[in-house]
């Protein structure tokens, strides 16, 4: 979908930050519908300012090259953490899993209840909560990634009929059936992520998309304790409620799910902290952390020369939500009429993002060089499969 770069952003008075730049691929930029989706992502995500949501710093389209500059997270997503722990034969502590899900609940509830400047609900739904979109930094902080297919019902274009966007294995039944959706689809998806986190197994799977869809709508849900005997009854009840196939039987919002998880932690005298999560990740990824830190320092030296910071390790504390516009968000310009911040990607050479904006230098990272996994295209269910499934379901209901 987009080219992904890791870049160094610099501004006045020594301001600097590592950011991720997402830029539409040229052939997609010519497709009006896709371009609208990308711009909707930028406008929507820029309004979300929460410590558990990846922050958007800037977006624009100089010289018709549309890009988004967003927060860089030095860490891993759950699709990497879960199998890594499983391969290392390291049990994922239940209290750490609960801590992660609680932080996701914080970010989701904020987004679900977000209002515009006049206090009107934006009705934001992520619609693609999955292990790939839940990041955990190496300092133990959880971030929701990519509200790229989220939409505010009152403002943005409706999804094209017959095409289901999102990662199929984590879709809610009503989302699959093309029914009206609300924030409870995110609760269901989060329940599926939670299930996978504490069992090590994907809840819904199949040989093809149609089989996965049928598993979600009609298949049984085995209790998590079937795969993990350490799961207490109270936690199992919470997860199964989040996974209720009837949205009316599900948690109505992320706050109520978080409330029950908080009560569970208190009952069992669990007190997980971000430091506990950080230490667990450092145990899992010790070699990778050291290697990537050295790589990052090398790239900073190559690109910035004497300007490079001597120790480019991520801060131990998370970046708080900006209360005032940062240089990246500011419209302030230099005397030459250009934005005061500069962005350079961490590569051996500097390649301009566009000729008319010399203060924003960027070089695409290859898959071998990327510090963050290059983003996959949104998984879109083939319209024929979607139509076939809905026809089958309608016939079965007749």
C-alpha positions in Angstrom: 0.0 0.0 0.0 2.7 2.5 1.0 6.4 2.9 1.1 7.7 2.9 4.6 10.8 4.9 5.8 12.5 5.4 9.1 13.6 9.0 9.2 15.3 11.5 11.5 13.4 14.8 12.0 15.2 17.9 13.2 14.1 21.3 14.1 15.2 24.5 15.9 16.8 24.6 19.3 18.1 21.0 19.0 14.7 19.4 18.5 15.1 15.9 17.0 13.0 12.8 16.8 12.9 9.5 14.9 9.7 9.1 12.9 8.2 6.7 10.4 7.1 8.1 7.0 4.4 6.3 5.1 4.1 7.4 1.5 1.6 6.2 -1.1 3.1 4.2 -3.9 3.0 6.1 -7.2 0.7 3.7 -9.0 -1.8 3.8 -6.1 -1.7 7.6 -5.8 -3.4 7.7 -9.3 -6.4 5.8 -8.0 -9.0 8.3 -6.6 -10.7 5.9 -4.2 -7.5 4.7 -2.7 -6.2 8.2 -2.4 -9.4 9.2 -0.5 -8.9 6.3 1.9 -5.3 7.4 2.5 -6.3 11.0 3.2 -9.1 9.9 5.4 -6.6 7.9 7.4 -4.4 10.9 7.8 -7.2 13.3 8.8 -8.7 10.9 11.2 -5.5 9.6 12.8 -4.2 13.2 13.3 -7.1 13.8 15.7 -6.2 10.9 17.9 -3.7 12.0 20.6 -3.4 9.3 23.3 -0.4 7.4 24.8 -1.8 4.1 23.7 -2.2 5.1 20.0 0.6 5.6 17.6 0.8 9.4 17.1 0.6 11.2 13.7 2.9 14.2 13.6 2.4 15.5 10.1 0.8 14.7 6.7 0.8 16.4 3.4 1.0 16.1 -0.4 3.7 18.4 -1.7 4.3 17.8 -5.4 1.4 15.3 -5.3 3.5 12.9 -3.2 1.2 12.0 -0.3 2.9 11.1 3.0 2.2 10.7 6.7 4.9 11.1 9.4 4.1 9.1 12.5 5.6 8.0 15.8 8.4 5.5 15.7 8.1 2.7 18.2 11.2 0.7 19.1 9.6 -2.6 19.9 7.6 -5.5 18.4 4.0 -6.2 17.5 2.1 -9.1 19.0 2.4 -11.2 15.8 6.1 -11.3 16.5 6.0 -11.5 20.3 3.6 -14.5 20.6 5.5 -16.9 18.3 8.9 -15.8 19.6 7.8 -16.7 23.2 6.4 -20.0 21.9 9.6 -20.9 20.0 11.7 -20.1 23.1 9.3 -22.2 25.2 8.8 -19.2 27.5 5.2 -19.1 28.9 3.5 -15.7 28.4 2.5 -14.7 31.9 -1.2 -14.1 32.2 -0.8 -10.9 34.1 1.3 -9.5 31.3 -1.3 -10.4 28.7 -3.9 -8.7 30.8 -1.8 -5.6 31.1 -1.4 -5.4 27.3 -5.1 -5.8 26.7 -6.0 -3.2 29.3 -3.7 -0.7 27.6 -5.4 -1.5 24.2 -8.7 -0.9 25.9 -7.5 2.5 27.0 -6.7 3.5 23.5 -9.8 2.0 22.0 -12.2 3.7 24.5 -10.5 7.0 23.8 -11.0 6.6 20.1 -14.5 5.2 20.4 -15.7 8.2 22.5 -13.7 10.9 20.6 -15.7 14.0 19.7 -15.1 16.8 17.2 -14.6 20.4 18.2 -18.3 20.9 18.7 -18.6 17.9 21.0 -20.3 15.7 18.4 -19.3 12.0 18.4 -16.9 11.0 15.6 -18.0 7.4 15.9 -14.5 6.1 15.2 -14.1 2.4 14.8 -10.7 0.8 14.2 -12.1 -2.3 12.4 -8.7 -4.0 12.1 -7.6 -4.8 15.6 -5.1 -7.7 15.2 -1.7 -8.8 16.6 0.0 -6.9 13.8 -1.6 -3.7 14.9 -0.8 -3.9 18.6 2.8 -2.8 19.3 4.7 -3.2 22.5 7.8 -1.0 22.9 10.9 -2.4 24.5 10.2 -0.1 27.4 6.9 -1.8 28.0 4.3 0.6 26.5 1.5 -0.6 24.3 0.4 1.3 21.2 -2.4 0.7 18.7 -1.2 1.0 15.1 -2.9 2.0 12.0 -6.3 3.4 12.2 -6.0 3.2 8.4 -9.4 1.7 7.8 -11.1 3.3 10.7 -13.8 5.7 9.7 -16.0 8.4 11.3 -19.5 7.5 10.1 -20.6 11.1 9.8 -17.6 12.3 7.8 -15.9 9.7 5.6 -16.7 7.6 2.6 -18.5 4.3 3.3 -16.5 1.1 2.5 -17.3 -0.3 -1.0 -20.1 -2.8 -0.8 -19.0 -6.4 -1.1 -15.4 -5.8 0.1 -14.4 -6.6 3.7 -11.3 -4.8 4.9 -9.2 -5.9 7.7 -7.5 -9.2 8.7 -10.1 -11.9 8.1 -9.2 -14.1 11.1 -10.0 -11.3 13.6 -13.3 -9.9 12.1 -16.5 -9.9 14.1 -19.5 -11.9 12.7 -21.6 -8.8 12.0 -18.7 -7.3 10.1 -18.4 -10.4 7.9 -22.2 -10.4 7.3 -22.2 -6.8 6.2 -24.5 -5.7 9.0 -24.2 -2.3 10.7 -21.2 -2.2 13.0 -20.2 -0.2 16.0 -17.4 -0.2 18.5 -18.3 -3.8 19.6 -16.6 -5.1 16.5 -13.3 -3.9 18.0 -14.2 -5.7 21.3 -14.6 -9.0 19.4 -11.4 -8.5 17.5 -9.6 -7.7 20.7 -11.1 -10.8 22.3 -9.6 -12.9 19.5 -6.2 -11.3 20.0 -6.5 -11.9 23.8 -7.3 -15.5 23.2 -4.2 -16.0 21.0 -2.0 -14.1 23.4 -2.8 -16.4 26.4 -3.1 -19.7 24.4 -0.5 -19.3 21.7 -3.1 -20.4 19.1 -5.0 -18.5 16.5 -8.7 -18.8 17.4 -10.1 -18.7 13.9 -8.3 -20.4 11.0 -9.0 -22.4 7.9 -7.7 -23.6 4.6 -9.1 -20.5 2.8 -10.9 -17.3 3.4 -14.4 -18.9 3.2 -13.5 -21.5 5.8 -12.2 -18.8 8.1 -15.4 -16.8 7.7 -17.5 -19.9 8.4 -15.5 -20.6 11.5 -16.1 -17.2 12.8 -19.9 -17.1 12.2 -20.8 -20.7 12.9 -17.9 -22.5 14.4 -17.4 -23.3 18.1 -15.2 -21.3 20.4 -13.2 -23.7 22.7 -12.5 -22.2 26.2 -9.0 -20.8 26.5 -8.4 -23.3 29.3 -8.6 -26.1 26.7 -5.1 -24.9 25.5 -3.8 -23.3 28.7 -4.8 -24.9 32.0 -3.4 -21.8 33.9 -6.3 -19.7 32.7 -8.7 -19.1 35.7 -12.4 -19.3 35.3 -12.9 -15.6 35.8 -10.5 -14.7 33.0 -12.1 -17.3 30.7 -15.5 -15.8 31.4 -14.2 -12.3 30.4 -12.6 -13.5 27.2 -15.7 -15.5 26.1 -17.9 -12.5 26.8 -15.7 -10.3 24.6 -16.0 -13.1 21.9 -19.8 -13.4 22.0 -21.0 -13.8 18.5 -24.1 -11.8 19.2 -22.9 -8.2 19.8 -25.7 -7.7 22.3 -24.1 -10.3 24.5 -20.7 -8.8 24.2 -19.1 -6.0 26.2 -20.7 -2.8 25.1 -17.5 -0.8 25.3 -13.8 -1.1 26.0 -14.1 0.6 29.4 -16.3 -2.2 30.8 -13.8 -4.8 29.5 -11.0 -3.0 31.1 -13.0 -2.6 34.4 -13.5 -6.4 34.7 -9.8 -7.0 33.9 -8.8 -4.5 36.6 -11.0 -6.2 39.1 -9.5 -9.6 38.2 -5.9 -8.3 38.8 -6.9 -7.0 42.2 -8.6 -10.3 43.1 -5.5 -12.3 42.3 -3.2 -9.7 43.7 -1.4 -9.2 40.3 0.4 -5.9 39.9 2.0 -6.0 36.4 3.8 -2.8 35.4 5.3 -1.5 32.1 8.7 -2.4 33.6 7.6 -6.0 33.9 6.6 -6.0 30.3 9.9 -4.3 29.3 12.0 -6.9 31.1 10.0 -9.7 29.5 10.6 -8.4 26.0 14.2 -7.8 26.7 14.5 -11.4 27.7 12.9 -12.5 24.5 14.6 -10.1 22.1 17.9 -9.3 23.9 20.1 -10.0 20.8 17.8 -8.2 18.4 17.7 -5.1 20.6 21.5 -4.8 20.8 21.8 -5.4 17.0 19.2 -2.9 16.1 20.6 -0.3 18.4 24.0 -0.6 16.8 22.5 -0.5 13.4 20.5 2.6 14.2 23.6 4.4 15.6 25.6 3.5 12.5 22.9 4.9 10.2 22.6 8.1 12.2 26.3 8.6 11.9 26.2 7.9 8.1 23.3 10.3 7.4 23.9 13.0 9.9 27.7 12.9 10.4 28.8 15.0 13.2 25.2 16.0 14.0 24.4 12.4 15.0 23.6 11.8 18.7 26.2 9.6 20.4 23.6 7.2 21.9 20.5 6.8 19.7 18.7 4.5 22.1 14.9 5.1 22.6 13.9 6.9 25.8 12.9 4.9 28.8 9.6 6.8 29.1 6.9 7.0 26.4 6.3 10.2 24.4 3.4 11.9 26.1 0.5 13.3 24.0 1.4 16.7 22.7 -0.4 19.5 24.6 1.0 22.1 22.2 1.9 21.8 18.6 5.4 20.3 18.1 7.6 21.5 15.3 6.4 18.6 13.2 2.8 19.8 13.5 3.4 23.5 13.4 2.8 25.6 10.3 5.7 27.8 11.3 8.1 28.4 8.4 11.7 29.6 8.0 12.7 32.9 6.4 13.0 31.1 3.1 9.3 30.0 3.4 10.0 26.4 4.1 9.0 24.3 7.2 11.6 24.6 9.9 11.9 20.9 10.6 14.0 18.5 8.4 13.6 14.8 7.9 16.3 12.4 6.7 16.0 8.7 6.4 18.7 6.6 7.9 20.5 5.4 4.7 23.9 5.7 3.2 22.7 8.3 0.7 20.1 11.0 0.8 17.4 10.9 -1.8 14.9 13.8 -1.9 11.2 13.1 -1.2 10.4 15.8 -3.7 12.4 18.5 -5.5 10.3 21.4 -4.2 10.8 20.6 -0.5 14.5 20.3 0.1 14.1 20.4 3.9 12.4 17.0 3.9 15.0 14.5 2.7 14.0 10.8 2.6 15.3 7.5 1.4 13.2 4.4 1.2 14.3 1.6 3.4 14.6 -1.8 1.8 13.1 -4.9 3.5 16.6 -5.8 4.6 17.4 -2.4 6.1 14.0 -1.6 7.7 14.1 -1.3 11.5 10.3 -1.7 11.5 8.7 -4.5 9.4 7.5 -3.0 6.1 3.8 -2.7 6.2 1.8 -5.2 4.4 -1.2 -4.2 2.2 -4.5 -4.2 4.0 -5.9 -7.6 3.8 -9.0 -7.3 1.7 -11.4 -10.1 1.2 -12.0 -10.9 -2.4 -15.5 -9.5 -3.5 -16.4 -12.9 -5.0 -15.6 -14.7 -1.8 -17.5 -12.2 0.2 -20.5 -12.4 -2.1 -20.5 -16.2 -2.2 -20.3 -16.4 1.6 -23.3 -13.9 2.0 -25.3 -15.8 -0.6 -24.7 -19.1 1.3 -25.6 -17.5 4.6 -28.8 -16.0 3.2 -29.8 -19.4 1.7 -29.2 -21.2 5.0 -31.3 -18.6 6.8 -34.2 -18.9 4.4 
